[in-house]
Protein backbone atom coordinates (compact mmCIF):
# COMPACT_ATOMS: atom_id res chain seq x y z
CA UNK A 1 0.00 0.00 0.00
CA UNK A 2 1.23 3.51 -0.75
CA UNK A 3 1.06 6.67 1.31
CA UNK A 4 -0.08 9.91 -0.26
CA UNK A 5 0.14 13.38 1.20
CA UNK A 6 -2.86 15.37 0.02
CA UNK A 7 -3.71 19.04 0.45
CA UNK A 8 -7.42 19.85 0.43
CA UNK A 9 -9.22 23.12 0.91
CA UNK A 10 -10.69 23.21 4.41
CA UNK A 11 -14.26 23.25 3.05
CA UNK A 12 -13.72 20.02 1.10
CA UNK A 13 -11.95 18.37 4.03
CA UNK A 14 -14.89 19.19 6.31
CA UNK A 15 -17.35 17.66 3.81
CA UNK A 16 -15.19 14.54 3.46
CA UNK A 17 -15.07 14.21 7.23
CA UNK A 18 -18.84 14.69 7.46
CA UNK A 19 -19.72 12.12 4.79
CA UNK A 20 -17.18 9.57 6.02
CA UNK A 21 -18.67 9.82 9.49
CA UNK A 22 -22.22 9.44 8.10
CA UNK A 23 -21.10 6.36 6.18
CA UNK A 24 -19.30 4.93 9.22
CA UNK A 25 -15.92 4.74 7.47
CA UNK A 26 -12.56 6.41 7.86
CA UNK A 27 -11.53 9.46 5.86
CA UNK A 28 -8.91 7.28 4.15
CA UNK A 29 -11.57 4.76 3.11
CA UNK A 30 -13.83 7.54 1.86
CA UNK A 31 -11.10 9.13 -0.27
CA UNK A 32 -9.93 5.74 -1.55
CA UNK A 33 -13.49 4.91 -2.59
CA UNK A 34 -13.94 8.30 -4.27
CA UNK A 35 -10.71 7.88 -6.24
CA UNK A 36 -11.74 4.34 -7.22
CA UNK A 37 -15.08 5.62 -8.52
CA UNK A 38 -13.33 8.28 -10.61
CA UNK A 39 -10.88 5.73 -12.03
CA UNK A 40 -13.80 3.46 -12.89
CA UNK A 41 -15.56 6.32 -14.71
CA UNK A 42 -12.46 7.08 -16.79
CA UNK A 43 -11.89 3.38 -17.54
CA UNK A 44 -15.52 2.99 -18.65
CA UNK A 45 -15.24 6.02 -20.91
CA UNK A 46 -12.05 4.65 -22.47
CA UNK A 47 -13.65 1.23 -22.95
CA UNK A 48 -16.76 2.65 -24.60
CA UNK A 49 -14.69 4.85 -26.91
CA UNK A 50 -12.64 1.82 -27.95
CA UNK A 51 -15.81 -0.20 -28.63
CA UNK A 52 -17.31 2.69 -30.60
CA UNK A 53 -14.27 2.74 -32.90
CA UNK A 54 -14.88 -0.93 -33.69
CA UNK A 55 -18.54 -0.33 -34.50
CA UNK A 56 -19.93 -1.49 -37.82
CA UNK A 57 -22.79 0.78 -39.00
CA UNK A 58 -24.04 -1.85 -41.48
CA UNK A 59 -24.34 -4.54 -38.78
CA UNK A 60 -25.99 -2.02 -36.45
CA UNK A 61 -28.67 -1.21 -39.04
CA UNK A 62 -29.19 -4.92 -39.72
CA UNK A 63 -29.73 -5.56 -36.02
CA UNK A 64 -32.20 -2.66 -35.76
CA UNK A 65 -34.13 -3.97 -38.74
CA UNK A 66 -34.86 -7.20 -36.83
CA UNK A 67 -36.77 -5.33 -34.12
CA UNK A 68 -40.53 -5.50 -34.62
CA UNK A 69 -42.42 -2.25 -35.02
CA UNK A 70 -44.51 -2.36 -31.85
CA UNK A 71 -45.77 0.58 -29.81
CA UNK A 72 -44.01 0.81 -26.44
CA UNK A 73 -45.88 0.21 -23.20
CA UNK A 74 -47.21 3.38 -21.55
CA UNK A 75 -44.48 3.36 -18.89
CA UNK A 76 -41.82 3.19 -21.62
CA UNK A 77 -42.92 6.24 -23.56
CA UNK A 78 -41.13 9.54 -23.43
matplotlib code that plots the C-alpha trace (Angstrom):
import matplotlib.pyplot as plt

x = [0.0, 1.2, 1.1, -0.1, 0.1, -2.9, -3.7, -7.4, -9.2, -10.7, -14.3, -13.7, -12.0, -14.9, -17.3, -15.2, -15.1, -18.8, -19.7, -17.2, -18.7, -22.2, -21.1, -19.3, -15.9, -12.6, -11.5, -8.9, -11.6, -13.8, -11.1, -9.9, -13.5, -13.9, -10.7, -11.7, -15.1, -13.3, -10.9, -13.8, -15.6, -12.5, -11.9, -15.5, -15.2, -12.0, -13.6, -16.8, -14.7, -12.6, -15.8, -17.3, -14.3, -14.9, -18.5, -19.9, -22.8, -24.0, -24.3, -26.0, -28.7, -29.2, -29.7, -32.2, -34.1, -34.9, -36.8, -40.5, -42.4, -44.5, -45.8, -44.0, -45.9, -47.2, -44.5, -41.8, -42.9, -41.1]
y = [0.0, 3.5, 6.7, 9.9, 13.4, 15.4, 19.0, 19.8, 23.1, 23.2, 23.3, 20.0, 18.4, 19.2, 17.7, 14.5, 14.2, 14.7, 12.1, 9.6, 9.8, 9.4, 6.4, 4.9, 4.7, 6.4, 9.5, 7.3, 4.8, 7.5, 9.1, 5.7, 4.9, 8.3, 7.9, 4.3, 5.6, 8.3, 5.7, 3.5, 6.3, 7.1, 3.4, 3.0, 6.0, 4.7, 1.2, 2.7, 4.9, 1.8, -0.2, 2.7, 2.7, -0.9, -0.3, -1.5, 0.8, -1.8, -4.5, -2.0, -1.2, -4.9, -5.6, -2.7, -4.0, -7.2, -5.3, -5.5, -2.3, -2.4, 0.6, 0.8, 0.2, 3.4, 3.4, 3.2, 6.2, 9.5]
z = [0.0, -0.7, 1.3, -0.3, 1.2, 0.0, 0.5, 0.4, 0.9, 4.4, 3.0, 1.1, 4.0, 6.3, 3.8, 3.5, 7.2, 7.5, 4.8, 6.0, 9.5, 8.1, 6.2, 9.2, 7.5, 7.9, 5.9, 4.1, 3.1, 1.9, -0.3, -1.6, -2.6, -4.3, -6.2, -7.2, -8.5, -10.6, -12.0, -12.9, -14.7, -16.8, -17.5, -18.6, -20.9, -22.5, -22.9, -24.6, -26.9, -28.0, -28.6, -30.6, -32.9, -33.7, -34.5, -37.8, -39.0, -41.5, -38.8, -36.4, -39.0, -39.7, -36.0, -35.8, -38.7, -36.8, -34.1, -34.6, -35.0, -31.8, -29.8, -26.4, -23.2, -21.5, -18.9, -21.6, -23.6, -23.4]

ax = plt.figure().add_subplot(projection="3d")
ax.plot(x, y, z, "-o")
ax.set_aspect("equal")
plt.show()
